[in-house]
Amino acid sequence: METRTVRPLTFKVLITSGEVEKTNSVGRAVDNIAKELMERNIEVIKATSSDDATAIIVSDSSLDAVMIEWEMENSLDVITALRYRNKKVPIFLMQDHSSASVLPINIMEMISEIVFMLEDTAPFIAGRVQEAAKRYITSIAPPMTRDLIKFATVHEYSWHTPGHTGGIAFLKTAVGRGFYEYFGENLFRSDLSISVGELGSLLDHSGSIGESEKYIARIFGADRSYTVTNGSSTSNRMIYMASITLGDIALCDRNCHKSVEQAMAISGATPTYLVPLRNYLGIIGPIPPEKLTKESTTELIAKNPLSHNASHHRATHATVTNSTYDGICYSAKRVVELLGQSVDRIHFDEAWYGYARFNKMYVDRFGMYGKVEDYPDDAPTVITTQSTHKLLAALSQASYIHVRDGRNSIDHNRFNEAFMMNSSTSPFYPMIASNEVAASMMDEAGELLTTESIREAVDFRQMVMKYNRELSAETKNGWFFTTWNPDEVTDPKTGGRVSFAKADPELLTTNPDCWILHPNESWHGYGDLEDGYAMLDPIKVSVVTPGVNRDGTMAETGIPAMLLVSYLDAKGIVNEKTTDFTVLFLFSMGITKGKWGTLLNAMLEFKRDYDVNTSLRTTIPSLVANYPERYEKMGLRDLADEMFVQMKSTHQTKIQSEAYEILPRPDTSPYHAYQQLVHNNIEQLPISEIAHRTLGTGIVPYPPGIPLLMPGENAGPADGPLIGYLTALEKFDRKFPGFGHDTHGVENINGTYYVYCLKKNA
């Protein structure tokens, strides 16, 4: 018979005293307390100085209680450092009775208890610490996670799914046991059936799961929040299916994720696109504010051929990507003010941006801005999606939907119909718990975690720019990479301008003005943009490779970014996204100086290998192994030069910008195009034959997954930028095997690009 027992709680306590292990009265008292704690199965860590204690506090988040000797030098610094990182962990101040009356009020506000080492007994003090640690552990566990752990730790026989029954089934075969031991017992104990009533239901948002979603809503400033276990792609589809139906018009950011395209195909929405700016590097910028006014959106809808068949000529829904994949974030408050004149529901796709609420850098730049109670009833309803697994700490596929109710809001019961249509009836409980823990982490230490990420990104950016300045000055042809950010910032103390590389890191870490896209600054390349409307998110770092001038012309020589990416990959360093001349690195909460130091060192090694034209056999050995005839005799600089010449001859970067700046003619809606796809009224054609044909599927370059052509759109003329860009990519892929572009909707057959088009009679 399978038995389950309650596992005792174990704790970790830090004792900080300058008298540890000394033979005086205080030293003996401290040692007696430590021994008593260890006899209670409590792990004890000792620190003999404030510096040692602070280092432990910074590096170890698993402390359940901290005991600090007040008379120790700089004890106030230790308490302050601890409270900066953790506002709830119990702090016991150890002292003798004589000094109790002189404690400052600010210390009394930060500590939990005072213990008198020479008067109270060691068992009494240890008992107080143990109980405080127990209360602390209980208080920080969010509702669903707490109940899940409790249920998974102690429960009776189960006769429900999943069939592995807490992992027992895996133990019956060798391969199953290996799988079980790799992931650990707790994972399988927590993988439960929806039949477990004690935890409630994700589909009707009851019980602990319902409490969890209310908990998340409070933390993120929403009227309602939903946990989604199929990723933000599914979250976007849920929102569209709840908000819009066949014939309704949706204003849609052309810089939308593929899932929004799919949502329109499923829901029957009639898209009218809002086109964002692009700069000299091909980096996607914001939709200009003048394009969001009622006059502009009305004109866009009127000019859209598909809107003539719409059920009515007013937009029902609007979608804006915030922040963009390269880190451009809007003033959400300003977007709501502008778009709210013409639409009642505004949907911010914030898949990469769930942390924004928790740092002053991003005030008013996220959908759930401000306080729920301050949001006007007559303002538009705002809905956001956030991929908690991307830049928060949740398991893959975990996502949030947040709703701020306003005009024409969708009540919970109606919204839940779309939620249930797109949800599994067998959700993964550890994923639900991870969503809740991600929220709890931000509630506990969001400002600390985000500030640390920003600071690491700032340090990396400044170091790259420092090396660029030094290495470029070494010789006439000296060079190094740069980062995409302002060249100069304003020092508020003097009012003067200072170079970004030499600016105070604290200023760059805390002052949003340093990251604003101010009008006509050449670094961003978006022209006369409304001041304060958009900002670059500092944690999304684009490393820029040489090759493109700020006026959009190509330099004499250059280094395609994909070559740097391939070089880094050979060293075990994987980036997030690559354009022709930029490489995106995400400085998430898991990034440390050690990680970015390794990246920076690899970039310096690339420069050295490039400058001396080190053989590809040494720098990217897998490339030579896979394509020996093509690359065996080449060096790193040889390949860079050849790639650059190819890109320059086809005008690849310029054509890409042109392709994304135009709106293709829609011949039919994504909904109708998908119907024809299902009925097989399509044909696969080489791109040399798709001029003026209607696409049956979208064409979506990855990453990051932004449509070049939507289903139902016309490919345009053979000499137009859409076909021209695809042709340039096709030529590049043929010439440089191993560097092929990942473009969804395109099949590369023996070096020729093929796409699906609707049959002419469809």
VOGU-3710 file (C-alpha; in Angstrom, 3 decimals, decimal comma):
1> metrtvrplt> 0,000/0,000/0,000  1,306/3,412/-0,968  1,729/5,700/2,038  2,180/9,450/2,112  3,466/11,300/5,137  3,750/14,951/6,012  7,301/16,106/5,494  8,650/18,307/8,286  9,416/21,881/7,389  13,134/22,630/7,381
11> fkvlitsgev> 14,507/26,137/7,808  17,705/28,074/7,264  18,779/30,791/9,726  21,627/33,286/9,444  23,318/34,327/12,709  25,449/37,450/12,423  27,694/38,323/15,358  31,222/39,465/15,914  31,333/37,215/18,972  30,675/33,907/17,207
21> ektnsvgrav> 32,773/31,093/18,735  34,441/33,449/21,201  34,759/32,364/24,834  33,162/35,462/26,372  29,593/35,512/27,678  28,047/36,835/24,441  29,984/34,353/22,316  28,827/31,444/24,479  25,213/32,664/24,311  25,317/32,919/20,510
31> dniakelmer> 26,830/29,435/20,205  24,189/27,976/22,527  21,416/29,487/20,371  23,019/28,054/17,230  23,304/24,589/18,799  19,686/24,677/19,929  18,545/25,628/16,413  20,542/22,799/14,845  19,048/20,314/17,305  15,664/21,380/15,896
41> nievikatss> 16,866/20,369/12,407  17,377/24,015/11,408  20,365/24,820/9,192  22,495/27,586/10,698  24,838/29,852/8,749  27,221/32,033/10,716  28,690/35,402/9,725  31,290/37,207/11,823  31,199/40,585/10,069  28,668/42,876/8,436
51> ddataiivsd> 30,387/42,461/5,048  30,162/38,690/5,320  26,506/38,881/6,369  25,608/41,237/3,515  27,309/38,960/0,984  25,258/35,998/2,265  22,028/38,018/2,167  22,658/39,087/-1,441  23,562/35,595/-2,646  21,125/33,406/-0,664
61> ssldavmiew> 17,389/34,027/-0,953  16,527/30,873/1,027  17,041/32,405/4,481  13,964/31,917/6,670  15,133/34,086/9,573  18,105/36,307/10,380  19,606/36,997/13,804  21,821/40,090/14,060  23,878/41,256/17,023  23,102/44,960/17,404
71> emensldvit> 26,467/45,771/19,001  28,338/44,429/15,960  29,931/47,113/13,786  27,715/48,239/10,880  24,770/46,070/11,960  22,429/48,789/10,667  23,881/48,277/7,165  23,072/44,578/7,354  19,486/45,226/8,418  19,009/47,820/5,680
81> alryrnkkvp> 20,468/45,547/2,998  18,210/42,697/4,106  15,053/44,808/4,123  15,892/46,184/0,670  15,850/42,627/-0,660  13,158/41,082/1,527  10,510/43,006/3,435  8,984/39,981/5,193  11,751/37,685/6,450  11,869/37,846/10,282
91> iflmqdhssa> 14,807/39,718/11,781  15,796/39,054/15,393  17,970/41,721/16,967  20,280/40,182/19,579  21,406/42,462/22,413  21,844/42,795/26,109  19,153/44,547/28,139  21,159/47,674/28,804  21,109/48,935/25,218  17,427/48,303/24,421
101> svlpinimem> 16,349/51,819/25,276  18,674/53,411/22,723  17,339/51,666/19,608  16,325/54,211/16,905  12,729/54,077/15,724  13,750/53,225/12,146  15,447/50,070/13,444  12,371/49,093/15,463  10,284/49,422/12,280  12,558/47,072/10,321
111> iseivfmled> 13,074/44,266/12,862  10,628/41,599/14,004  11,750/40,875/17,582  14,421/41,697/20,138  16,075/38,838/22,012  18,176/39,304/25,113  20,981/36,801/24,780  22,088/36,917/28,426  18,608/36,750/29,930  16,430/34,493/27,728
121> tapfiagrvq> 17,298/30,793/27,474  18,630/29,299/24,261  15,612/26,912/23,898  13,202/29,831/24,325  14,991/31,956/21,712  15,314/29,021/19,286  11,617/28,290/19,667  10,735/31,911/18,877  12,943/31,814/15,756  11,476/28,502/14,601
131> eaakryitsi> 7,886/29,723/14,951  8,688/32,998/13,177  10,315/31,097/10,308  7,254/28,860/10,069  4,916/31,882/9,944  7,154/33,491/7,317  7,121/30,431/5,063  3,342/30,197/5,389  2,844/33,904/4,679  4,901/34,046/1,487
141> appmtrdlik> 3,320/30,994/-0,166  0,536/32,241/-2,480  -2,882/30,570/-2,113  -2,960/27,955/-4,868  0,700/26,997/-4,460  0,234/26,570/-0,713  -2,765/24,272/-1,187  -1,076/22,342/-4,008  1,976/21,613/-1,858  -0,244/20,593/1,037
151> fatvheyswh> -2,360/18,267/-1,105  0,599/16,768/-2,948  2,441/16,087/0,317  -0,415/14,282/2,063  -3,238/12,546/0,222  -5,036/9,247/0,077  -5,222/6,698/-2,725  -6,152/8,308/-6,022  -8,360/6,649/-8,640  -8,269/9,528/-11,111
161> tpghtggiaf> -5,975/10,784/-13,828  -3,119/11,269/-14,564  -2,327/7,600/-14,905  1,172/7,829/-13,459  -0,508/8,438/-10,042  2,019/10,728/-8,457  4,873/9,167/-10,416  4,374/5,577/-9,209  3,787/4,220/-12,728  7,170/5,513/-13,906
171> lktavgrgfy> 8,939/3,407/-11,293  7,806/0,162/-12,955  10,284/0,344/-15,863  13,922/1,320/-16,162  13,292/4,166/-18,607  10,400/5,428/-16,491  12,508/5,392/-13,332  15,227/7,414/-15,071  12,625/9,958/-16,138  11,190/10,086/-12,606
181> eyfgenlfrs> 14,560/10,541/-10,956  15,616/13,261/-13,383  12,614/15,504/-12,698  12,075/14,574/-9,070  9,239/13,273/-6,957  7,585/16,611/-6,189  6,843/17,350/-9,836  4,860/14,125/-10,241  3,099/14,482/-6,903  1,952/17,917/-8,098
191> dlsisvgelg> 0,706/16,716/-11,494  -2,925/16,197/-10,548  -6,304/15,683/-12,133  -8,938/18,380/-12,518  -11,018/16,005/-10,371  -9,186/17,286/-7,275  -11,878/19,475/-5,776  -9,634/20,783/-3,005  -7,757/22,931/-5,535  -10,733/24,205/-7,519
201> slldhsgsig> -10,964/24,412/-11,293  -9,132/26,489/-13,870  -12,150/26,378/-16,176  -14,632/27,852/-13,704  -11,974/29,752/-11,706  -13,094/28,313/-8,402  -11,351/27,284/-5,200  -7,634/27,853/-4,737  -7,150/28,493/-8,439  -9,798/31,221/-8,375
211> esekyiarif> -8,148/32,759/-5,317  -4,840/32,588/-7,152  -6,229/34,614/-10,069  -7,645/37,236/-7,676  -4,227/37,377/-6,010  -2,531/37,908/-9,390  -5,053/40,607/-10,350  -4,282/42,556/-7,180  -0,544/42,433/-7,812  -0,805/43,481/-11,470
221> gadrsytvtn> -3,450/46,184/-11,028  -6,275/44,443/-12,898  -9,969/44,074/-12,249  -9,618/40,452/-13,343  -6,705/38,196/-14,217  -6,659/34,777/-15,839  -3,989/32,102/-15,750  -3,475/30,563/-19,194  -1,529/27,332/-19,645  -1,150/27,414/-23,433
231> gsstsnrmiy> 1,067/30,489/-23,794  0,286/34,057/-24,816  -0,459/32,852/-28,333  -3,543/31,202/-26,872  -4,200/34,234/-24,671  -4,377/36,414/-27,776  -6,776/33,999/-29,449  -8,983/33,929/-26,333  -9,228/37,705/-26,328  -10,186/37,920/-29,993
241> masitlgdia> -12,784/35,186/-29,688  -14,330/36,979/-26,709  -14,204/40,460/-28,241  -14,787/40,183/-31,966  -16,602/38,046/-34,506  -17,229/37,650/-38,235  -17,411/41,001/-40,013  -16,228/43,143/-37,081  -13,321/45,507/-37,739  -10,114/45,216/-35,716
251> lcdrnchksv> -7,426/47,884/-35,692  -4,254/45,828/-35,600  -0,611/46,707/-35,121  1,206/45,456/-38,232  3,973/44,546/-35,792  1,744/41,871/-34,308  2,671/38,339/-33,393  1,586/35,478/-35,615  -0,946/34,456/-32,960  -2,901/37,667/-33,607
261> eqamaisgat> -3,047/36,765/-37,298  -4,368/33,357/-36,284  -6,887/34,967/-33,937  -8,271/37,045/-36,801  -8,475/33,982/-39,053  -10,424/32,099/-36,387  -12,686/34,917/-35,196  -13,500/36,345/-38,630  -12,184/39,800/-37,778  -11,685/42,286/-40,610
271> ptylvplrny> -8,199/43,717/-40,039  -7,260/47,352/-40,604  -3,552/47,732/-39,986  -1,618/50,357/-38,043  1,889/50,524/-39,551  4,830/51,176/-37,206  8,004/53,009/-38,139  11,296/51,338/-39,078  14,759/52,803/-38,779  18,086/52,526/-40,592
281> lgiigpippe> 18,869/49,219/-38,849  15,518/47,696/-39,682  14,454/47,896/-36,029  10,700/48,229/-35,649  9,633/51,403/-33,917  6,320/52,688/-32,614  3,120/53,415/-34,503  3,233/57,235/-34,847  0,744/58,884/-32,475  -0,878/60,793/-35,331
291> kltkesttel> -1,912/57,430/-36,803  -3,918/56,601/-33,670  -6,256/59,599/-33,764  -9,936/59,191/-34,549  -9,515/61,049/-37,847  -6,661/58,790/-38,946  -8,273/55,485/-37,946  -11,548/56,518/-39,605  -9,655/57,252/-42,819  -7,760/53,933/-42,612
301> iaknplshna> -10,990/51,990/-42,245  -12,600/53,886/-45,130  -9,639/53,089/-47,414  -9,563/49,400/-46,487  -11,245/47,397/-49,291  -12,287/44,688/-46,828  -14,148/47,112/-44,559  -16,799/47,704/-47,247  -18,183/44,261/-46,416  -17,902/44,698/-42,652
311> shhrathatv> -21,006/44,514/-40,468  -20,380/48,117/-39,377  -17,650/50,653/-40,048  -16,450/51,343/-36,522  -13,624/49,330/-35,026  -14,625/46,944/-32,250  -11,144/46,069/-31,044  -7,572/47,388/-31,287  -4,296/45,503/-30,748  -0,930/47,163/-30,046
321> tnstydgicy> 2,351/45,332/-29,362  3,964/46,763/-26,201  6,856/46,548/-25,817  8,131/45,619/-29,255  10,555/42,747/-29,582  13,442/45,221/-29,743  12,295/47,061/-26,633  10,242/50,050/-27,811  7,537/50,661/-25,215  4,728/53,176/-25,539
331> sakrvvellg> 3,177/55,565/-23,130  0,181/53,253/-22,722  -1,714/56,115/-21,141  -1,219/58,172/-24,305  -2,207/55,260/-26,559  -5,422/54,776/-24,582  -6,118/58,498/-24,812  -5,684/58,461/-28,615  -7,216/55,117/-29,581  -9,951/55,479/-26,996
341> qsvdrihfde> -11,550/58,113/-29,222  -12,464/55,465/-31,793  -12,520/52,036/-30,105  -13,915/50,662/-26,849  -11,486/47,788/-26,295  -7,715/48,137/-26,445  -5,570/45,038/-26,278  -1,861/45,388/-25,461  0,198/42,341/-26,380  2,796/42,600/-23,587
351> awygyarfnk> 4,211/39,104/-23,951  7,774/40,322/-23,338  6,929/42,987/-20,794  5,295/41,506/-17,681  7,742/43,192/-15,275  6,946/46,811/-16,197  4,548/47,546/-13,336  7,241/46,948/-10,754  9,797/49,612/-11,647  9,463/53,389/-11,776
361> myvdrfgmyg> 11,348/53,363/-15,072  8,121/52,247/-16,778  5,471/54,428/-15,121  2,342/54,653/-17,362  4,034/52,537/-20,045  2,041/49,317/-19,578  -1,616/48,457/-20,051  -2,569/48,134/-16,379  -1,067/51,550/-15,565  -2,088/53,410/-12,420
371> kvedypddap> -4,531/52,095/-9,840  -7,680/50,142/-10,607  -9,793/52,473/-8,485  -8,545/55,551/-10,361  -9,394/54,242/-13,844  -12,417/56,142/-15,280  -15,572/54,127/-16,036  -15,967/55,883/-19,378  -12,430/55,036/-20,556  -11,967/52,109/-22,951
381> tvittqsthk> -11,649/48,585/-21,591  -7,982/47,554/-21,572  -6,833/43,932/-21,874  -3,219/42,768/-21,721  -1,469/39,470/-22,335  1,847/38,631/-20,691  4,068/35,609/-21,235  5,140/34,917/-17,690  7,710/32,390/-18,929  9,545/34,925/-21,095
391> llaalsqasy> 10,807/37,606/-18,720  9,146/36,620/-15,468  9,945/33,415/-13,602  7,311/30,890/-14,680  7,339/27,611/-16,567  7,168/27,623/-20,367  3,664/28,199/-21,782  2,504/30,049/-18,667  0,685/33,291/-19,460  -1,527/35,964/-17,929
401> ihvrdgrnsi> -4,535/37,826/-19,249  -5,323/41,013/-17,311  -8,559/42,982/-17,737  -9,182/46,591/-16,700  -12,917/47,153/-17,137  -14,172/50,287/-18,890  -16,557/51,040/-21,727  -18,259/48,076/-23,360  -16,384/45,627/-21,160  -16,797/41,875/-21,558
411> dhnrfneafm> -18,150/40,416/-18,336  -16,464/37,386/-16,826  -19,076/34,820/-17,836  -18,988/35,826/-21,509  -15,211/36,031/-21,528  -14,951/32,632/-19,888  -16,697/30,974/-22,831  -13,749/31,939/-25,046  -11,366/30,971/-22,247  -12,845/27,469/-21,999
421> mnsstspfyp> -12,875/26,971/-25,791  -9,110/27,435/-25,831  -8,143/25,694/-22,576  -7,307/22,103/-21,830  -9,613/20,272/-19,453  -6,428/18,725/-18,012  -4,227/21,703/-17,072  -0,752/21,202/-15,626  -0,949/22,235/-11,975  2,778/23,028/-11,571
431> miasnevaas> 2,412/25,513/-14,437  -0,550/27,188/-12,720  1,482/27,368/-9,517  4,468/28,837/-11,362  2,239/31,609/-12,687  1,194/32,422/-9,148  4,760/32,265/-7,821  5,918/34,591/-10,620  3,372/37,140/-9,375  4,362/36,585/-5,756
441> mmdeagellt> 8,032/37,154/-6,571  7,232/40,503/-8,160  5,012/41,452/-5,239  7,807/40,618/-2,814  10,823/41,992/-4,685  9,752/43,325/-8,083  11,554/46,647/-7,798  14,755/44,975/-6,632  14,688/42,320/-9,359  13,926/44,728/-12,193
451> tesireavdf> 16,442/47,308/-10,973  19,152/44,664/-10,894  18,301/43,660/-14,471  18,425/47,280/-15,643  21,715/47,882/-13,830  23,357/44,828/-15,419  22,145/45,946/-18,855  23,480/49,467/-18,254  26,882/48,137/-17,152  27,098/45,926/-20,241
461> rqmvmkynre> 26,082/48,737/-22,595  28,622/51,138/-21,116  31,393/48,548/-21,269  30,700/47,806/-24,953  30,746/51,523/-25,772  33,947/51,993/-23,762  35,645/49,211/-25,723  34,310/50,636/-28,976  35,834/54,013/-28,216  39,196/52,546/-27,200
471> lsaetkngwf> 39,497/49,982/-29,981  38,315/52,369/-32,688  41,034/54,832/-31,677  43,828/52,255/-31,826  44,240/52,272/-35,594  42,759/53,989/-38,604  40,562/50,984/-39,249  39,944/50,089/-35,609  36,452/48,906/-34,754  34,228/47,189/-32,226
481> fttwnpdevt> 30,539/46,548/-31,804  28,161/49,149/-30,382  24,840/48,991/-28,568  21,637/50,648/-29,731  20,838/53,404/-27,270  21,209/57,201/-26,982  24,635/58,680/-27,715  24,181/61,283/-24,983  21,882/61,888/-22,034  21,024/64,953/-19,976
491> dpktggrvsf> 22,574/65,206/-16,530  19,777/66,640/-14,330  22,329/68,026/-11,856  24,025/70,285/-14,401  21,486/70,402/-17,221  24,332/69,579/-19,594  24,740/66,686/-21,987  27,080/63,800/-21,220  28,037/60,822/-23,366  26,120/57,647/-22,586
501> akadpelltt> 29,354/55,744/-21,980  30,470/58,224/-19,292  27,106/58,893/-17,669  26,510/57,998/-14,036  25,247/54,367/-14,055  22,777/55,258/-11,310  21,288/57,947/-13,564  20,889/55,476/-16,430  19,402/52,883/-14,086  16,740/55,121/-12,550
511> npdcwilhpn> 15,906/57,997/-14,902  13,462/57,226/-17,762  14,447/60,412/-19,603  17,742/58,730/-20,519  15,782/56,194/-22,599  13,054/58,369/-24,111  12,941/58,598/-27,918  13,283/62,366/-28,048  12,363/64,025/-31,365  14,866/63,855/-34,241
521> eswhgygdle> 17,669/62,150/-32,338  19,760/60,306/-34,892  20,430/57,254/-32,721  16,853/56,017/-32,916  16,154/57,106/-36,477  12,372/57,583/-36,133  12,353/61,285/-36,947  10,166/63,927/-35,339  8,439/61,649/-32,856  6,240/63,122/-30,116
531> dgyamldpik> 8,450/63,634/-27,058  7,772/61,114/-24,298  5,529/58,962/-26,479  7,979/56,056/-26,724  10,951/54,774/-24,757  13,632/52,127/-25,224  13,467/49,420/-22,579  17,018/49,270/-21,179  16,956/45,517/-20,492  16,480/44,648/-24,180
541> vsvvtpgvnr> 20,004/45,138/-25,500  20,618/45,238/-29,249  24,290/44,776/-30,097  24,974/46,494/-33,434  27,479/45,050/-35,881  29,301/47,305/-38,391  27,794/47,749/-41,848  25,006/50,354/-41,884  25,306/54,129/-41,630  22,687/56,197/-39,830
551> dgtmaetgip> 21,394/57,626/-43,078  20,501/54,074/-44,136  23,351/53,663/-46,623  25,677/50,690/-46,444  29,253/51,148/-45,239  32,260/50,037/-47,274  32,641/46,890/-45,170  30,488/45,204/-42,622  29,798/42,153/-40,493  26,381/40,517/-40,870
561> amllvsylda> 24,885/39,856/-37,450  24,116/36,213/-38,243  27,847/35,526/-38,498  28,420/36,876/-34,997  25,486/34,757/-33,796  26,970/31,617/-35,361  30,338/32,373/-33,754  28,747/32,882/-30,336  26,676/29,732/-30,717  29,893/27,761/-31,214
571> kgivnekttd> 30,879/29,034/-27,758  27,575/28,056/-26,161  26,089/31,579/-26,158  22,567/31,845/-27,570  20,869/35,172/-28,315  17,157/36,014/-28,573  16,778/37,575/-32,028  18,860/38,594/-35,036  18,335/41,168/-37,781  20,783/41,967/-40,583
581> ftvlflfsmg> 23,024/44,037/-38,313  21,658/43,694/-34,766  21,731/40,901/-32,203  19,213/41,098/-29,349  20,115/39,940/-25,837  17,526/39,926/-23,058  18,853/40,995/-19,669  16,246/39,082/-17,718  16,263/38,459/-13,975  18,646/35,530/-14,421
591> itkgkwgtll> 21,477/37,555/-15,983  24,617/38,143/-13,895  27,904/39,933/-14,431  29,495/36,551/-14,988  27,116/35,786/-17,866  27,449/39,102/-19,656  31,164/39,169/-18,932  31,453/35,894/-20,822  29,442/37,380/-23,689  31,647/40,464/-23,807
601> namlefkrdy> 34,771/38,337/-23,789  33,400/36,286/-26,707  32,710/39,495/-28,649  36,329/40,565/-28,102  37,490/37,149/-29,296  35,356/37,561/-32,421  37,108/40,855/-33,138  40,533/39,248/-32,747  39,617/36,301/-34,960  38,020/38,588/-37,545
611> dvntslrtti> 41,003/40,937/-37,659  43,483/38,102/-38,326  41,026/36,094/-40,464  41,182/32,969/-38,286  40,088/29,826/-40,097  36,431/28,812/-39,875  37,686/25,352/-38,924  38,750/26,932/-35,632  36,055/29,549/-35,087  32,891/27,756/-36,296
621> pslvanyper> 33,953/24,097/-36,679  30,425/22,707/-37,128  29,933/24,903/-40,202  32,995/23,437/-41,897  32,045/19,915/-40,813  28,576/20,253/-42,367  29,629/22,099/-45,541  33,333/21,324/-46,091  33,418/22,142/-49,806  31,903/25,583/-49,199
631> yekmglrdla> 33,820/26,746/-46,126  36,939/24,560/-45,690  39,419/27,127/-46,993  37,741/30,268/-45,634  38,573/32,479/-42,697  36,136/34,418/-40,527  36,798/37,711/-42,294  36,558/36,073/-45,718  33,053/34,898/-44,920  32,017/38,212/-43,379
641> demfvqmkst> 33,174/40,108/-46,470  31,437/37,732/-48,862  28,173/37,860/-46,908  28,289/41,639/-46,711  28,904/42,010/-50,448  25,921/39,753/-51,131  23,624/41,736/-48,827  24,856/45,004/-50,292  24,325/43,862/-53,880  20,734/42,757/-53,236
651> hqtkiqseay> 19,940/45,788/-51,027  18,506/43,298/-48,549  18,302/45,617/-45,537  16,813/48,509/-47,516  14,236/46,295/-49,228  13,251/44,783/-45,888  12,386/48,216/-44,507  10,437/49,061/-47,651  8,558/45,758/-47,492  7,462/46,344/-43,920
661> eilprpdtsp> 6,583/50,008/-44,426  3,914/49,334/-47,058  0,518/47,745/-46,597  -0,112/45,002/-49,163  -3,490/45,074/-50,879  -5,937/42,726/-49,131  -7,804/40,609/-51,683  -9,743/38,774/-49,004  -9,826/38,441/-45,236  -7,601/36,077/-43,201
671> yhayqqlvhn> -10,810/34,232/-42,261  -11,763/33,580/-45,895  -8,190/32,661/-46,845  -8,127/30,082/-44,064  -11,403/28,572/-45,294  -9,829/28,111/-48,731  -6,770/26,517/-47,130  -8,981/23,995/-45,308  -10,802/23,190/-48,566  -7,423/22,778/-50,358
681> nieqlpisei> -8,186/25,590/-52,805  -4,506/26,485/-52,783  -1,409/25,768/-54,827  2,263/25,872/-53,938  4,249/28,183/-56,210  7,867/29,353/-56,373  8,208/33,009/-55,441  9,186/33,771/-59,037  5,543/33,004/-59,949  3,585/34,702/-57,157
691> ahrtlgtgiv> 3,384/38,235/-58,584  -0,132/39,642/-58,075  -1,280/36,375/-56,466  -3,256/36,101/-53,224  -1,458/34,397/-50,352  -3,114/31,364/-48,791  -0,999/31,486/-45,623  0,947/34,206/-43,902  4,646/34,745/-44,534  6,279/35,322/-41,167
701> pyppgipllm> 10,050/35,733/-40,729  11,292/34,308/-37,398  12,311/35,536/-34,983  10,355/37,368/-33,757  7,321/36,222/-35,742  6,028/39,382/-37,416  4,011/38,888/-40,629  5,482/40,180/-43,869  2,334/39,125/-45,717  -0,955/38,113/-44,151
711> pgenagpadg> -3,263/35,387/-45,494  -5,496/36,878/-48,167  -3,053/39,663/-49,088  -1,670/40,283/-52,564  2,046/39,653/-53,132  2,261/42,681/-55,428  4,392/43,101/-58,535  7,460/41,024/-59,289  9,697/44,067/-58,890  7,970/45,226/-55,688
721> pligyltale> 9,596/45,149/-52,221  7,606/42,155/-50,914  8,757/39,691/-53,563  12,068/41,535/-53,764  12,795/40,885/-50,086  11,897/37,199/-50,331  14,075/36,905/-53,442  17,015/38,496/-51,626  16,645/35,992/-48,765  16,374/33,112/-51,226
731> kfdrkfpgfg> 19,594/34,143/-52,981  21,374/34,517/-49,645  20,261/31,064/-48,455  21,475/29,464/-51,678  24,871/31,065/-51,449  25,478/30,534/-47,732  24,319/27,085/-46,590  24,049/26,851/-42,831  22,766/30,413/-42,570  19,259/29,889/-43,912
741> hdthgvenin> 16,471/32,208/-42,796  13,569/30,795/-40,784  10,443/32,102/-42,506  7,120/30,515/-41,604  4,896/30,060/-44,641  7,924/29,531/-46,886  9,260/26,099/-47,810  12,812/25,940/-49,116  12,941/23,104/-51,666  16,427/22,568/-53,107
751> gtyyvyclkk> 17,255/26,257/-52,722  13,969/27,606/-54,125  11,379/29,355/-51,973  7,802/28,092/-52,336  4,655/29,601/-50,824  0,958/28,778/-50,850  -1,348/30,942/-52,942  -5,100/30,725/-53,379  -6,164/29,155/-56,640  -7,329/31,775/-59,085
761> na> -10,920/30,566/-58,927  -11,010/30,422/-55,119
//
